[in-house]
């Protein structure tokens, strides 16, 4: 037993059971097996947790499809070779280095972010990759080159500062290129490839994730240079979406690592519109979000250049709630003299569950209300309109109320107390080799159980082991039983001391109690059925005596009782 790392635990609440190979916090509800532990503590998905544990255990994992593994390695090698080429070209291009210096991208920054340069030559990269032995048709699938009408290949990126894009594991999966001079398509980003889905990757996430996990806060910006500017300013939990607006997958990735996201988008109309959309996505994913409001015409990169690191840090810290940002956006579009202003304001205010914030905005807006000169009367009138606009019986949707999170996900508590004491003994016996055969005979029978949790667990045991009892230590078979909730419940029974130590006599007595309870339930059900039948017959008899056409209405009575 020890302190739980998934909440602010001061008194030891977590147990780790070597017999079942599972952990359980009796305070916050976090629990699982060794895979769950690695996934939650290191914020990785199952395949990566499997790889981490395999390395620690000295186990070599084999790929199910050797050809696919070889193809992925070839793709990864081609990407790394392209990066090597771009980085070498940056050292040779005075124009590209001068551009970097003007943008504040010194040598240290260029090295940290592996920046490169794609020369403004039609076939420079294609020629290099071909000489290095790579298949250009495959490189085309990686968005590195394109085929021409003559059957040759030319470079996708030309005359651009190159930003390598790595996924959360640090694997190079794509590139982004910024045009050095004037022209169309200022930015070109890799399209979806066998290695890359832009809706699932955030630029800078591989560098930011440790800080995001430490703070529980992520900062979302719009582009590569904004991420780099934030890091240069000491805001090392910044990431950006790639040539696309924020997606649900992006939000889920951030939710896995943080409890709050701060949106730091450009202050222009397009940036503010994108921020409003990002808020909707975060709220749909139940991730608390706030917005950092920049001065007109500013973005993180320009703010760093003009006012230094402290200004960027201050902008992030001076964030506002979703309601306040939406009201500020509305006030840029509408005037208090317009009826639409107040209709939208009331709609926004009615969506908050924070009464203190509601009062603050009512006080601020009331003096602008055109129909009432008295601010107090205006506040009262606005408050009545807000109350009328709220759906009755519903929790306001815009309050950003968060469920408790443990280990990067919402948890539900599983308690052994949801089982009858006799069920506890029966399922505990299933975990012990000495009594497992006898316990299995009864533990897979849901009709024997007295509680919904017992019935569910019995069905899970029966489905997992229909022809014979589990073999070996619980660590070998527990993960096969039902859902994670079922596994947590079953594992937790080793610490449930109701009924004392399991013995043959205790197990036999528990089964007898469950049988008696089941028989009682069956008798009660039969009595209820008989009572219902008596009531039905009594009604039909009364109808026959009092109503000549009773047969026509008898079917209604039959249907009602059925």
C-alpha positions as CSV (number, residue, x, y, z in Angstrom):
1,X,0.0,0.0,0.0
2,X,1.3,3.5,-0.8
3,X,0.4,7.0,-2.0
4,X,-1.7,7.1,-5.2
5,X,0.0,9.1,-8.0
6,X,-3.3,9.8,-9.7
7,X,-4.6,12.3,-7.2
8,X,-3.3,14.5,-4.3
9,X,-3.0,11.6,-1.9
10,X,-1.8,12.3,1.6
11,X,-2.7,9.1,3.3
12,X,-1.8,5.8,1.5
13,X,-4.8,4.8,-0.6
14,X,-3.4,2.7,-3.3
15,X,-2.8,-1.1,-3.1
16,X,-0.9,-3.3,-5.5
17,X,-1.8,-6.9,-5.4
18,X,0.9,-9.3,-6.6
19,X,-1.6,-12.2,-6.7
20,X,-3.9,-10.5,-9.2
21,X,-1.2,-8.3,-10.9
22,X,-3.5,-5.2,-10.4
23,X,-3.5,-1.9,-8.6
24,X,-6.4,-0.1,-7.0
25,X,-6.8,3.3,-5.3
26,X,-9.6,3.2,-2.8
27,X,-9.9,6.9,-2.8
28,X,-10.0,8.1,-6.4
29,X,-11.0,4.8,-8.0
30,X,-7.9,4.5,-10.4
31,X,-7.1,0.9,-11.1
32,X,-5.9,-1.6,-13.6
33,X,-3.0,-3.9,-14.6
34,X,0.6,-3.2,-15.6
35,X,-0.4,-2.1,-19.0
36,X,-3.0,0.4,-17.6
37,X,-0.3,1.7,-15.2
38,X,2.2,2.4,-18.0
39,X,-0.5,3.9,-20.3
40,X,-1.8,6.3,-17.5
41,X,1.6,7.2,-16.0
42,X,3.4,7.8,-19.3
43,X,0.4,8.9,-21.3
44,X,0.8,6.4,-24.1
45,X,-1.5,4.1,-25.9
46,X,-1.5,0.3,-25.6
47,X,0.9,-0.5,-28.4
48,X,3.5,1.9,-27.0
49,X,2.9,0.5,-23.4
50,X,3.5,-3.0,-24.8
51,X,6.8,-1.9,-26.4
52,X,8.0,-0.2,-23.2
53,X,7.2,-3.3,-21.1
54,X,8.7,-5.6,-23.6
55,X,12.0,-3.7,-23.5
56,X,12.0,-3.7,-19.7
57,X,11.3,-7.5,-19.6
58,X,13.8,-8.3,-22.3
59,X,11.2,-9.6,-24.7
60,X,11.5,-9.2,-28.4
61,X,8.2,-8.4,-30.1
62,X,7.7,-9.8,-33.6
63,X,5.7,-8.1,-36.3
64,X,2.7,-10.0,-37.6
65,X,3.4,-8.8,-41.1
66,X,7.2,-8.7,-41.9
67,X,6.6,-7.0,-45.3
68,X,4.6,-4.2,-43.7
69,X,7.3,-3.7,-41.1
70,X,10.0,-3.6,-43.8
71,X,7.9,-1.0,-45.8
72,X,7.5,1.2,-42.7
73,X,11.2,1.0,-42.0
74,X,12.0,2.0,-45.6
75,X,9.5,4.9,-45.4
76,X,11.1,6.1,-42.1
77,X,14.6,5.9,-43.6
78,X,13.5,7.9,-46.6
79,X,12.1,10.6,-44.3
80,X,15.2,10.8,-42.2
81,X,17.3,11.0,-45.4
82,X,15.2,13.9,-46.7
83,X,15.7,15.7,-43.3
84,X,19.4,15.1,-43.5
85,X,19.4,16.7,-47.0
86,X,17.3,19.7,-46.0
87,X,19.5,20.4,-43.0
88,X,22.6,20.2,-45.1
89,X,21.1,22.6,-47.6
90,X,20.4,25.2,-44.9
91,X,24.1,25.4,-44.0
92,X,24.8,26.1,-47.7
93,X,22.1,28.7,-48.3
94,X,23.0,32.3,-47.2
95,X,19.5,33.5,-48.1
96,X,17.8,30.9,-45.9
97,X,20.1,31.6,-43.0
98,X,19.6,35.4,-43.4
99,X,15.8,34.8,-43.3
100,X,16.2,32.8,-40.1
101,X,18.2,35.5,-38.5
102,X,15.6,38.1,-39.4
103,X,12.9,35.9,-37.8
104,X,15.0,35.4,-34.6
105,X,15.8,31.8,-35.4
106,X,19.4,31.6,-34.2
107,X,21.8,28.7,-34.7
108,X,20.7,27.1,-31.4
109,X,17.0,27.3,-32.3
110,X,17.6,25.9,-35.8
111,X,19.5,22.9,-34.3
112,X,16.9,22.3,-31.6
113,X,14.0,22.3,-34.1
114,X,16.0,20.6,-36.9
115,X,15.2,23.3,-39.4
116,X,16.3,22.8,-43.0
117,X,16.0,24.4,-46.4
118,X,14.5,23.0,-49.7
119,X,16.5,24.6,-52.5
120,X,14.6,26.3,-55.3
121,X,15.7,23.6,-57.8
122,X,13.2,21.3,-59.5
123,X,14.8,17.9,-58.8
124,X,17.4,18.4,-56.0
125,X,15.8,16.1,-53.4
126,X,14.5,13.6,-56.0
127,X,18.1,13.2,-57.3
128,X,19.5,12.9,-53.8
129,X,17.0,10.2,-52.8
130,X,17.5,8.2,-56.0
131,X,21.3,8.2,-55.5
132,X,20.7,7.1,-51.9
133,X,18.8,4.1,-53.2
134,X,15.3,5.0,-52.4
135,X,12.3,4.1,-54.6
136,X,10.9,7.5,-55.8
137,X,7.4,6.0,-56.3
138,X,7.4,5.2,-52.6
139,X,8.8,8.7,-51.8
140,X,5.9,10.1,-53.8
141,X,3.5,8.5,-51.3
142,X,5.5,10.2,-48.5
143,X,4.8,13.7,-50.1
144,X,8.5,14.2,-50.8
145,X,8.4,14.2,-54.6
146,X,5.8,14.2,-57.4
147,X,5.7,12.5,-60.8
148,X,5.8,14.5,-64.0
149,X,4.2,13.7,-67.4
150,X,7.4,12.1,-68.7
151,X,7.6,9.6,-65.9
152,X,10.3,11.5,-64.0
153,X,10.0,13.0,-60.5
154,X,10.4,16.5,-59.1
155,X,10.5,18.0,-55.6
156,X,7.3,18.8,-53.7
157,X,9.1,21.5,-51.6
158,X,11.2,24.1,-53.3
159,X,12.6,27.4,-52.0
160,X,11.2,26.9,-48.5
161,X,12.3,26.9,-44.9
162,X,11.6,23.3,-43.8
163,X,10.1,22.3,-40.5
164,X,10.3,18.5,-39.7
165,X,7.1,17.2,-38.0
166,X,7.4,14.4,-35.4
167,X,4.6,12.6,-33.8
168,X,4.2,12.2,-30.0
169,X,6.7,9.4,-29.9
170,X,9.3,11.5,-31.7
171,X,9.1,9.7,-35.1
172,X,9.6,11.8,-38.1
173,X,6.3,11.6,-40.1
174,X,5.9,14.8,-42.2
175,X,7.3,18.2,-43.2
176,X,6.0,21.7,-43.4
177,X,7.6,24.3,-45.7
178,X,7.4,28.1,-45.5
179,X,8.1,30.2,-48.6
180,X,11.1,32.5,-48.1
181,X,9.9,35.2,-50.4
182,X,6.6,36.5,-51.7
183,X,4.2,34.2,-53.6
184,X,1.2,32.0,-53.3
185,X,0.9,29.1,-50.8
186,X,3.0,30.7,-48.1
187,X,3.0,27.3,-46.3
188,X,2.9,23.8,-47.8
189,X,2.4,20.9,-45.4
190,X,2.7,17.2,-46.1
191,X,-0.6,15.6,-47.0
192,X,-1.8,12.4,-45.4
193,X,0.7,9.6,-46.0
194,X,1.3,6.0,-44.8
195,X,3.1,7.6,-41.8
196,X,1.1,10.8,-41.2
197,X,-2.5,11.9,-40.5
198,X,-2.6,15.6,-40.0
199,X,-5.8,15.3,-37.9
200,X,-3.9,13.2,-35.4
201,X,-0.6,15.0,-35.0
202,X,0.3,18.2,-33.2
203,X,3.5,20.1,-34.0
204,X,5.9,20.2,-31.1
205,X,3.9,17.7,-29.0
206,X,6.9,15.4,-28.7
207,X,8.9,18.2,-27.0
208,X,5.9,19.7,-25.1
209,X,4.3,16.6,-23.6
210,X,6.5,16.3,-20.5
211,X,5.8,19.9,-19.5
212,X,2.1,19.5,-20.4
213,X,1.9,16.5,-18.1
214,X,3.8,18.4,-15.3
215,X,1.5,21.4,-15.4
216,X,-1.7,19.8,-16.5
217,X,-2.0,22.6,-19.0
218,X,-1.5,22.8,-22.8
219,X,-1.1,25.9,-24.9
220,X,-2.5,25.7,-28.4
221,X,-1.1,28.1,-31.1
222,X,-1.6,28.3,-34.8
223,X,1.7,27.6,-36.5
224,X,5.3,26.3,-36.4
225,X,6.9,29.7,-35.7
226,X,4.4,30.4,-33.0
227,X,5.3,27.1,-31.2
228,X,9.0,27.9,-31.6
229,X,8.4,31.5,-30.3
230,X,6.6,30.1,-27.2
231,X,9.5,27.8,-26.5
232,X,12.0,30.6,-26.9
233,X,9.8,32.6,-24.4
234,X,9.8,29.8,-21.8
235,X,6.3,28.6,-22.6
236,X,7.4,25.0,-23.3
237,X,3.9,23.4,-23.2
238,X,2.9,24.9,-26.6
239,X,1.7,22.9,-29.6
240,X,0.0,23.6,-33.0
241,X,-2.3,21.8,-35.4
242,X,-0.9,21.3,-38.9
243,X,-2.4,23.1,-41.8
244,X,-5.9,22.2,-40.5
245,X,-8.2,23.4,-37.8
246,X,-8.3,21.6,-34.5
247,X,-9.9,18.2,-34.7
248,X,-11.6,15.9,-32.1
249,X,-8.5,13.7,-32.3
250,X,-6.3,16.6,-31.4
251,X,-8.5,17.5,-28.4
252,X,-8.5,13.9,-27.2
253,X,-4.7,13.8,-27.4
254,X,-4.5,16.9,-25.3
255,X,-7.1,15.6,-22.8
256,X,-5.0,12.5,-22.3
257,X,-2.1,14.7,-21.1
258,X,-3.8,17.8,-19.6
259,X,-6.8,19.0,-17.7
260,X,-6.9,22.4,-19.3
261,X,-6.1,23.9,-22.7
262,X,-5.3,27.6,-23.3
263,X,-5.9,28.8,-26.9
264,X,-3.4,31.4,-28.0
265,X,-4.4,32.2,-31.6
266,X,-3.7,35.2,-33.7
267,X,-5.8,38.3,-32.9
268,X,-7.1,38.7,-36.5
269,X,-10.6,37.8,-37.5
270,X,-9.5,34.4,-38.9
271,X,-7.7,33.6,-35.7
272,X,-10.6,34.6,-33.5
273,X,-13.0,32.5,-35.5
274,X,-10.7,29.5,-35.3
275,X,-10.5,30.1,-31.5
276,X,-14.3,30.0,-31.2
277,X,-14.4,26.7,-33.1
278,X,-11.6,25.3,-31.0
279,X,-13.6,26.1,-27.9
280,X,-16.6,24.1,-29.2
281,X,-14.3,21.1,-29.9
282,X,-12.7,21.2,-26.4
283,X,-16.1,21.5,-24.7
284,X,-17.5,18.6,-26.7
285,X,-14.5,16.5,-25.4
286,X,-15.1,17.8,-21.8
287,X,-11.6,19.4,-21.7
288,X,-11.6,22.7,-19.8
289,X,-10.5,25.5,-22.1
290,X,-9.6,29.2,-21.8
291,X,-8.5,31.8,-24.3
292,X,-5.5,34.1,-24.3
293,X,-6.5,37.4,-25.9
294,X,-3.7,39.2,-27.8
295,X,-3.7,42.8,-28.9
296,X,-4.9,43.7,-32.4
297,X,-2.4,42.5,-35.0
298,X,-0.4,40.4,-32.7
299,X,0.6,36.7,-32.7
300,X,3.0,34.9,-30.4
301,X,6.0,35.2,-32.8
302,X,5.5,39.0,-33.4
303,X,4.9,39.6,-29.6
304,X,8.2,37.9,-28.8
305,X,10.0,40.0,-31.3
306,X,8.6,43.3,-30.2
307,X,8.3,42.9,-26.4
308,X,10.3,39.9,-25.4
309,X,9.7,36.6,-23.5
310,X,7.8,38.2,-20.6
311,X,5.1,39.5,-22.9
312,X,4.4,36.0,-24.2
313,X,4.3,34.6,-20.8
314,X,2.0,37.4,-19.6
315,X,-0.4,36.8,-22.6
316,X,-0.7,33.1,-21.7
317,X,-1.3,33.9,-18.0
318,X,-3.9,36.6,-18.9
319,X,-6.4,34.2,-20.3
320,X,-10.2,34.5,-20.1
321,X,-13.1,32.1,-19.8
322,X,-15.0,30.8,-22.8
323,X,-18.0,33.0,-21.9
324,X,-15.9,36.2,-21.6
325,X,-14.2,35.4,-24.9
326,X,-17.5,34.8,-26.7
327,X,-18.9,38.1,-25.2
328,X,-15.8,40.0,-26.3
329,X,-16.1,38.5,-29.8
330,X,-19.7,39.5,-29.9
331,X,-18.9,43.1,-28.8
332,X,-16.5,43.4,-31.8
333,X,-19.3,42.5,-34.2
334,X,-22.4,44.1,-32.7
335,X,-23.3,47.4,-30.9
336,X,-25.4,47.7,-27.8
337,X,-27.9,49.8,-29.7
338,X,-28.7,46.8,-31.9
339,X,-31.4,44.3,-30.6
340,X,-29.2,41.4,-31.9
341,X,-26.5,42.4,-29.3
342,X,-28.8,41.7,-26.4
343,X,-30.4,38.6,-27.9
344,X,-27.0,37.0,-28.3
345,X,-25.7,38.3,-24.9
346,X,-28.6,36.7,-23.1
347,X,-28.1,33.4,-25.0
348,X,-24.4,33.3,-24.1
349,X,-25.1,34.3,-20.4
350,X,-27.8,31.7,-20.0
351,X,-25.3,28.9,-20.9
352,X,-23.0,29.5,-17.9
353,X,-23.3,27.6,-14.6
354,X,-20.9,30.0,-12.9
355,X,-23.1,32.4,-11.0
356,X,-20.2,34.7,-10.0
357,X,-19.1,35.1,-13.6
358,X,-22.7,35.7,-14.6
359,X,-23.0,38.5,-12.0
360,X,-19.8,40.1,-13.1
361,X,-20.9,40.3,-16.8
362,X,-24.4,41.5,-15.8
363,X,-22.7,44.4,-13.8
364,X,-20.5,45.2,-16.8
365,X,-23.1,45.1,-19.5
366,X,-26.0,46.7,-17.6
367,X,-24.9,50.3,-18.0
368,X,-25.0,49.8,-21.8
369,X,-28.6,48.5,-21.9
370,X,-30.5,51.0,-24.0
371,X,-34.0,50.7,-22.5
372,X,-33.2,51.3,-18.9
373,X,-31.0,54.1,-17.6
374,X,-30.8,52.7,-14.0
375,X,-28.0,50.1,-14.0
376,X,-29.6,48.2,-11.1
377,X,-32.9,48.0,-12.9
378,X,-31.0,46.9,-16.1
379,X,-29.2,44.2,-14.2
380,X,-32.5,42.9,-12.8
381,X,-34.1,42.9,-16.2
382,X,-31.2,41.1,-17.8
383,X,-31.1,38.5,-15.0
384,X,-34.8,37.8,-15.6
385,X,-34.1,37.4,-19.4
386,X,-31.2,35.0,-18.7
387,X,-33.3,32.9,-16.3
388,X,-36.1,32.6,-18.9
389,X,-33.6,31.6,-21.6
390,X,-32.2,28.7,-19.6
391,X,-33.8,25.3,-20.4
392,X,-35.8,24.1,-17.4
393,X,-34.3,21.1,-15.6
394,X,-31.1,21.2,-17.5
395,X,-27.6,21.9,-16.4
396,X,-26.2,24.9,-18.4
397,X,-24.1,23.6,-21.2
398,X,-21.5,26.4,-21.3
399,X,-20.2,26.2,-17.8
400,X,-17.2,24.0,-18.7
401,X,-17.9,21.9,-15.6
402,X,-15.4,19.1,-15.6
403,X,-15.8,15.5,-14.3
404,X,-13.0,14.3,-12.0
405,X,-10.0,12.9,-13.9
406,X,-7.5,10.4,-12.8
407,X,-4.5,9.4,-14.8
408,X,-5.6,11.2,-18.0
409,X,-9.1,9.8,-18.2
410,X,-12.5,10.0,-16.4
411,X,-12.7,7.2,-13.8
412,X,-15.6,5.4,-12.2
413,X,-15.3,3.9,-8.8
414,X,-15.8,0.1,-8.4
415,X,-16.6,-1.1,-5.0
416,X,-16.8,-4.6,-3.7
417,X,-19.7,-3.4,-1.4
418,X,-21.9,-3.6,-4.5
419,X,-21.8,-7.4,-4.0
420,X,-23.6,-9.4,-1.4
421,X,-21.3,-10.9,1.3
422,X,-21.9,-14.4,0.1
423,X,-21.1,-13.3,-3.5
424,X,-17.8,-11.8,-2.2
425,X,-16.8,-15.2,-0.7
426,X,-17.7,-17.1,-3.9
427,X,-15.7,-14.8,-6.2
428,X,-12.8,-14.6,-3.8
429,X,-12.7,-18.4,-3.8
430,X,-12.4,-18.2,-7.6
431,X,-9.1,-16.4,-7.2
432,X,-7.6,-19.1,-4.9
433,X,-6.3,-22.2,-6.6
434,X,-7.4,-24.5,-3.7
435,X,-11.1,-23.6,-4.1
436,X,-11.2,-22.5,-7.8
437,X,-12.8,-25.6,-9.3
438,X,-15.7,-25.6,-6.8
439,X,-16.2,-21.9,-7.0
440,X,-16.2,-21.9,-10.8
441,X,-19.2,-24.3,-10.9
442,X,-21.3,-21.6,-9.1
443,X,-19.6,-18.3,-10.0
444,X,-20.7,-18.6,-13.7
445,X,-24.4,-18.8,-12.8
446,X,-26.0,-15.3,-12.9
447,X,-29.4,-16.7,-11.6
448,X,-27.7,-17.6,-8.4
449,X,-26.6,-14.1,-7.7
450,X,-28.4,-11.6,-5.5
451,X,-27.1,-8.3,-6.9
452,X,-26.8,-6.7,-10.3
453,X,-23.0,-6.6,-9.9
454,X,-22.9,-10.3,-9.0
455,X,-25.0,-11.2,-12.1
456,X,-22.8,-9.1,-14.4
457,X,-19.6,-10.7,-12.9
458,X,-21.1,-14.2,-13.2
459,X,-21.9,-13.6,-16.9
460,X,-18.4,-12.4,-17.5
461,X,-16.9,-15.5,-15.8
462,X,-19.2,-17.8,-17.8
463,X,-18.4,-16.1,-21.1
464,X,-14.6,-16.2,-20.4
465,X,-14.4,-19.8,-19.1
466,X,-17.4,-21.7,-20.4
467,X,-16.0,-25.2,-20.2
468,X,-13.5,-25.2,-17.4
469,X,-12.2,-23.2,-14.5
470,X,-9.3,-20.7,-15.0
471,X,-5.8,-22.2,-14.9
472,X,-2.8,-20.7,-13.2
473,X,-2.2,-17.5,-11.2
474,X,-4.9,-14.8,-11.5
475,X,-2.3,-12.6,-13.2
476,X,-2.4,-14.9,-16.2
477,X,-6.2,-14.9,-16.7
478,X,-7.8,-12.0,-14.9
479,X,-7.5,-9.7,-17.9
480,X,-9.8,-12.1,-19.9
481,X,-12.8,-11.6,-17.6
482,X,-15.3,-9.1,-18.9
483,X,-14.6,-5.4,-18.9
484,X,-12.0,-3.4,-17.0
485,X,-14.6,-2.6,-14.4
486,X,-15.3,-6.4,-13.9
487,X,-11.6,-7.1,-13.6
488,X,-11.2,-4.3,-11.0
489,X,-14.1,-5.6,-9.0
490,X,-12.8,-9.1,-9.0
491,X,-9.3,-8.1,-8.2
492,X,-10.5,-5.9,-5.3
493,X,-12.1,-8.9,-3.5
494,X,-8.7,-10.0,-2.3
495,X,-8.9,-7.1,0.1
496,X,-12.5,-7.5,1.1
497,X,-12.5,-9.3,4.4
498,X,-16.2,-9.9,4.7
499,X,-16.8,-13.5,5.6
500,X,-13.2,-13.9,6.9
501,X,-10.8,-16.4,5.4
502,X,-12.1,-18.6,2.7
503,X,-12.5,-22.2,3.7
504,X,-14.5,-25.2,2.4
505,X,-17.0,-24.6,5.1
506,X,-17.3,-20.8,4.4
507,X,-17.6,-21.4,0.7
508,X,-20.2,-24.1,1.1
509,X,-22.2,-21.9,3.5
510,X,-22.1,-19.0,1.1
511,X,-23.3,-21.1,-1.8
512,X,-26.2,-22.3,0.4
513,X,-27.1,-18.7,1.3
514,X,-27.1,-17.7,-2.3
515,X,-29.3,-20.7,-3.2
516,X,-31.8,-19.8,-0.4
517,X,-31.9,-16.2,-1.6
518,X,-32.5,-17.4,-5.2
519,X,-35.3,-19.7,-4.1
520,X,-36.9,-16.9,-2.1
521,X,-36.7,-14.6,-5.1
522,X,-38.3,-17.4,-7.3
523,X,-41.1,-17.9,-4.8
524,X,-41.8,-14.2,-4.7
525,X,-41.9,-14.0,-8.4
526,X,-44.3,-16.9,-8.6
527,X,-46.5,-15.2,-6.0
528,X,-46.4,-12.0,-8.0
529,X,-47.4,-13.8,-11.2
530,X,-50.2,-15.6,-9.5
531,X,-51.4,-12.3,-7.9
532,X,-51.3,-10.6,-11.3
533,X,-53.3,-13.5,-12.9
534,X,-55.9,-13.3,-10.1
535,X,-56.3,-9.6,-10.6
536,X,-56.7,-10.1,-14.4
537,X,-59.3,-12.8,-14.0
538,X,-61.3,-10.7,-11.4
539,X,-61.4,-7.8,-13.9
540,X,-62.6,-10.1,-16.7
541,X,-65.3,-11.6,-14.5
542,X,-66.6,-8.1,-13.5
543,X,-66.6,-7.1,-17.2
544,X,-68.6,-10.2,-18.2
545,X,-71.2,-9.5,-15.5
546,X,-71.6,-5.8,-16.2
547,X,-70.9,-5.4,-20.0
548,X,-72.6,-7.4,-22.8
549,X,-69.8,-6.8,-25.2
550,X,-67.1,-7.7,-22.7
551,X,-65.3,-10.0,-25.2
552,X,-64.4,-7.1,-27.4
553,X,-62.7,-5.3,-24.5
554,X,-61.1,-8.4,-23.0
555,X,-58.2,-8.2,-25.4
556,X,-57.2,-4.7,-24.0
557,X,-57.2,-6.2,-20.5
558,X,-55.0,-9.2,-21.7
559,X,-52.6,-6.8,-23.4
560,X,-52.3,-4.6,-20.3
561,X,-51.4,-7.5,-18.0
562,X,-49.1,-9.1,-20.6
